[in-house]
Amino acid sequence: MLKLNPQTVKKLKRFSKIKRGYYSFLILAGLLVTVSIGELLVNNRALVVGYEGTWYFPIYTEFHPGTDFGLDYHYETNYRELQASFSARKSDNFVIMPLVPYSPYENHAPTGIYKPEPPDAQLKHYLGTDTTSRDILARLFYGTRIALLFSIAFMVSVYLIGITIGCAMGYFGGMFDLIFQRLIEIWSNVPFLYMVIIVFSVIPSTFSIPIRIAILLTVMVLFSWTSMTYYMRTETYKEKARDYTAAAKIIGASHTRIIFHHILPNVISTLVTFMPFTIVAAISSITALDFLGFGLPPPTPSLGELLKQGTANLRTAPWIVTSAFVTLVVLLTLVTFIGEAVRESFDPKKFTVYK
């Protein structure tokens, strides 16, 4: 079983008593669980199809052509039309669709004209459609999932690089520290936005969407790890000067053991405190890049792309920008509340009494 340090347990209890941050954490955790099973809630594929005594589960399997269900075409079945057909014939066959029966990439224009349509509960476009008749709720749902997963991957990558280099600079010091400080100062002066524009202008369009997203993540991480390095360098310098580090060296502990078993556990409060704010920075950055057209490759659903559409059609389709803006504000507010609560509960100065 996982055995936590008594001081860590106290900090977690203090965090649970800060209701605003604690409930925000529960809501965000629930949101992460919900978007992780998003295909069961928002999808144009059926959850279950019962046809001629056989059950099909199209969500996580290969596509089924219309001929599998008695239709006269060989491309993927339109399960909404199949559901309507079974209902009209009143047969024993049935189709169970997700709550939102649309894909984020699907154009659904009943009139045959691709244009933004206002919310329509009858068609199950609960937040309306965008300028190319794609369901806004579906794109918001998957856009939020991509933003959260992207920001978590960004945070982990930044922490790995920042902690590794920062700890090495603070622990070894001397010429090693001086050289890396000069390199970091030079690297920090490279303009991030220009580099993103240059990189994405030379990436071949033949690259798949996952590869292009990975390239964007790599570029963002390469220009974002320096600040964490300075924090870790300072904390490591401070902890290296304490008596327990000297005692560990005297008894023959290796550098690796001193860093991972002695120094890092004592700077965990600094690491945990910056995690939510790093996620906020990542979500804000990817949304801004999407808004400018240098973020996630189209047609990937994203909050920034919806904001861009909404501002361009503010008078004719205000539901687009309203939905995207409210989603972004709620998401950033939740993470910010969590960050404030973590900072308060892990702050050693706030709960330390000197005698």
N, C-alpha and C positions, 0 to 999 in steps of 0.2 A: 504494500500500500504506500501511497505517496505521503511522506512525512514532512510537513512544513515546519520551518523554523518558528519558534514561539513569537518572535517579533513580527514575522510575516503574517501569522494568524491574527495578531493584534491589529495590524494595518488593514487586513481584509475585513475585520469586524468594524473598524472605523469607516471603511468604505461603504459597508452595508447600511450604516446609520445615516449616511448622507443620501437622503431619499431621492433627490433630483438626479444624482448621478447613478444611483443603484437601479432605479426604475428605467432610466435611459439605457443602462446596460442590458437589462432584461428585454426591453423592447428591441434593441439592436440585435441581441442574440436570437430572439424569435424571428426577426426579419432575415437574418442569415440562414436560419434553418428553413424558412419559407422559400427563399429564393433558390436554395440548394435543391429543392424538389419542384422547381418551377415548371418543369414539363408536365407535371400532374395537375397544375392549376391554370396555366396559360399555354395553350397549344392548339394547333388546328388538326392535330391527330386525335382520334378517339381514345378514351381510356380503355373501353371494352366494346367489342362488337360481337353480338350473338347472331350467327347466320347459319341457318339450316342445321341447328343442333351443335354447331362448333363455335367455340369462343376464340376470339382473336384479341391480342393486346398490342396495338400498333405503336404505342408511345415509345418504347425502348427496343423495338424490333425493326427489321427491314421493312420498307414500304410495301404496301399491298396494292396491286393494280386494281382498277375497277372491275375487271373480269372475275376477281376472287369473290365478289359479292353480287354477281349476276348483272353487272353493268357492261356497256358495250365499248369501253375504252381500256387501253393498256397502261396509261400513266397512273400516277398515284391517286387513290380514291379521295374524292371530296366528301369528307365524313359529315359535314353539315348537311349537304344535299342528301346523302345517304340516310341520315337520321330523319329528315323531312319525308323522304320517300317511304321509309318503313312506317312512319306515323300515319301517312296518308292511306297506305294500304291496310293498316291495322292488322299486320301480321305478327307472328310470334318473334320475328327478328327484331333486334333492338340495337341502338347505339347510345353509349353514355359518353358525353363530351365533357371536357374541362369547364370550369366556371367561365373562363374567357376563351371561347373557341377560335382563337386567331393566333397566327404566328407573327412574330415581330417583323418578318420579312415579306409578309403576304399583302398584296394589294387587293383590297375588297371594295369594289365600286359597284353597287347594285344598279346605278343608273348608266354605267358604262363610261362615265367621265371621271378621271382621276382628279379629285379636288378635296379640300378639307370639308368634313361633315361634322356638325355639332353632335354632342352626346345623344345616343339613341339606345334606350334600354331594350327596345323590341329587337333590334339587330345585335344587341349585346356589345355595342361600342359604348362602353360606360363613360369613357372620357373623350369620345369622338375619334376622328381620324385626322391624319396629317395631310400634307399637300399632295402626297401620292397615294392616298387612301389606305394607309397602313394604320392599324389600331394603335392608338396612343398608349393605352394602358399596357398592352403587350410590350411596346418598345420601352416604356418606363420601367416595367418590371425587369426585363432582361438588361436594360441599361444600368439599373441599380445594381444588379448582380455583378455585372462586369466591372462597375466602378468599385464595389467593395472588394472583389477578388483582386483587382488590379492594385488597389491601395494596400491591401495586406501583403501582396507579393513585393510591392515597392518598399514597404516598411521593413520586411524581413531582409531584403537585399541591402538596403541602406544600413541597417543595424549590423549585418555581418561584416560589411566593409569598414564601417566606422568604428566598430568595437575592436576589430582586429588591428587596424592601423593605429587607432588612438591608444589602445593599451600598449602596443609595442613602442610607440613614441614616448609615452609617459614612463614606462618601466625601464627601458634601456637608456633613454636620454642621450646626452652627448651629441656626437656628430650625426648619429642616426636620426635623432629628433630634429636637429637643425636642418638637415637635408630635406626631410619630409615636410617641414614647415615651409621651406622655400618652394618646394614643388606644389604644395597645396595652395599657396598664395598665387602662384602663376596659374594653376588650373582654375581657381575661383574667378579669375578675371576673364575667362573665356565666356562670351555671351551665349546663354542657354538657348534662347529663342532662335537666334540665327543658326545655331548648330542643328536644331530640330528641322528648320526649313531646308537647310542644305542636305541633311541626311535623307529626308523624305522626298526631296526632289530627284535624288539619284537612285532610289529604290525601284527596281523594276515592278511594273504593275502585275507581272506574272507571279509574284510571290503570293503565297496564300495569306489569308487574314490572320491566322494564329502566328505566322512568322513575322508579319508586320507589327502585330501587337507586341510580340517579344522584342522586336527592335526598338519600338517606342519605349517600352519599359527599361531596356538597357540604357538608352540615351538619357532618360530621366534619372536613373540611378547614378549614372556616371557623373552627373552634375549636381547631385544632391547629398552625397555622403560626407562632404567636408565639414559641415557644421557638427554632426555627431562625433566626428573625429576629435574636434577641439574639446568638446565636453568630456569625452572619455580620457583624453590626454590629461586634462586638469584633474579629474577624479583619481586617475591612476597615480599621478605625481603625489597627490595628497595622501593616498592610502599607502604608497610605497615608503613614505617617511615614518609610518607608525611602528610601534614596537613589535606588533605581531608579525609584520613582514620581516623584520630583522631576526626575530626568533626563528622563523621558518627557514631563513637562510643559514643560520647557525647550525640547525639540526640536519642540514643537508638537503632540504627540499629543492626540487628542480624548478626552473623558471616557469615551466608549464603548470606545475602544481600550485605555485604561489599565485599565478595569475588567475587560474580557473577555480581554485579551491579557497582562496583567501581574498584576493582583491575584487574579482567580479561579484561575489555574493554581497560585498559591502557597498557596491555602487549600484545595486539593483534598483534602488529607489529612483535614481536618476534615469535609468533605462525605461522603467515602467512609466514614469511621469511623462516622458516625451512620446510614448507610443501613440496615444490618441491624437495628439497634435500633428504627428507625422502623417497619420491617415487623413486628417482634415486637409493638410497641405497637398497630399496626393490627389484626393478627390477634386479639390479646387483647381489644381494644375491640369488634370486631364480634362475637366469640364471646360476650362478656358481654352486649351489647345483644340478641343473639338469645336468650340464656338468659332475659333479663327480658321478652322479647316485643316489643322496640322496634327490632329489627334488620331483617334481610332479610325481605321480605314472604312469607307462606306462599303456595304450598307449596315455596318455594325451598329446596333442600337446604343445610343448614348444620350446622356442628359444635355451635354453641350450642343449636340446636333439638333435636338428638339428646341432648345432655347434659341438657336440661330433661326430655325424655321418660324418659331413663334414671334420673334421680333420683326421678321420680314413680313409677317401676316398679322400684325397686331390688331388691326381694325377689322379685318375680314374673318379671322379665326382666333379670337382671344383665348379660347380654351387650350390651345397648344402651349403658349408661353405660361399660362396660369398653372397648368398641370406640372410642367417641368420645373418651374420656379418653386412651387410649393414642395415638391419632392426633394429638390436640392436643399432648401432651407431646413426641412424636417431632418434630413439625413445629417447635415452639418451640425445642426443644433444638438441632436442626440450624441454625436461623437464629442462635441465640445463640452457638454455637460459631464460626460464620462471622464474626459480629460481633467476638468476642474476638480471633480471628486477624487480622482486618483492622485492628483497633485497635493490636494489637501490631506488626504489620509496617509500618504507616504512621505510627507514633509517631516524630516527629523527635528527641525527647529520648532515646529508648532507643538510637538508633544514631548519635548525634552525639558527637564528641570535641572538646573545647575545649582549645586549647593556649595 
